[in-house]
Amino acid sequence: MSLDPETLGMIGARMARDTPQSAALGIRFVSAQGGVAVLEVPYSVELVGDPGTGVLAEGVVTTLLDHVCGLAIVTAEGFPANAGGTATLDLRIDYMRPAEPGRSVFGRAHCYKLTRSIGFVRASAYESDPDDPIATAQAAFALMDAPGAQP
């Protein structure tokens, strides 16, 4: 299935707005096309894990990476039109450094392999330079209600 940019934008915005956890964190849709997606978490003092440093909680970065991975799969070429979404099977995250206080964090994911029932994704979280990541992720997601998918 190949979706036009407007439809992809609506899917991404709906995912950020209608998923309670992403809405609570203020996650914003940035872009999605051809199995590559970008989401943003604007800095907020309510999301700080250590008030002494002002650094965002690692759980915020984890949620961002999880959501952007799911969005990348949904926008990938070949995602079944009748699939009901995705469910995280495995999400491995390597944290490299703390997020910089006061700055938005972006998550970028690429779905590099899509089977009948599983999507495989690589992702990173960063402030402004993707080559200086806060964290990287490797993930596998089940395609829900897809033909050939296992319950």
Rosetta blueprint (number, residue, H / E / L):
1 M L
2 S L
3 L L
4 D L
5 P H
6 E H
7 T H
8 L H
9 G H
10 M H
11 I H
12 G H
13 A H
14 R H
15 M H
16 A H
17 R H
18 D H
19 T L
20 P H
21 Q H
22 S H
23 A H
24 A H
25 L H
26 G L
27 I L
28 R E
29 F E
30 V E
31 S E
32 A E
33 Q E
34 G L
35 G L
36 V E
37 A E
38 V E
39 L E
40 E E
41 V E
42 P L
43 Y L
44 S L
45 V H
46 E H
47 L H
48 V E
49 G E
50 D E
51 P L
52 G L
53 T L
54 G L
55 V E
56 L E
57 A L
58 E H
59 G H
60 V H
61 V H
62 T H
63 T H
64 L H
65 L H
66 D H
67 H H
68 V H
69 C H
70 G H
71 L H
72 A H
73 I H
74 V H
75 T L
76 A L
77 E L
78 G L
79 F L
80 P L
81 A L
82 N L
83 A L
84 G L
85 G E
86 T E
87 A E
88 T E
89 L E
90 D E
91 L E
92 R E
93 I E
94 D E
95 Y E
96 M L
97 R L
98 P L
99 A L
100 E L
101 P L
102 G L
103 R L
104 S L
105 V E
106 F E
107 G E
108 R E
109 A E
110 H E
111 C E
112 Y E
113 K E
114 L E
115 T L
116 R L
117 S L
118 I E
119 G E
120 F E
121 V E
122 R E
123 A E
124 S E
125 A E
126 Y E
127 E L
128 S L
129 D L
130 P L
131 D L
132 D L
133 P L
134 I L
135 A E
136 T E
137 A E
138 Q E
139 A E
140 A E
141 F E
142 A E
143 L E
144 M E
145 D L
146 A L
147 P L
148 G L
149 A L
150 Q L
151 P L
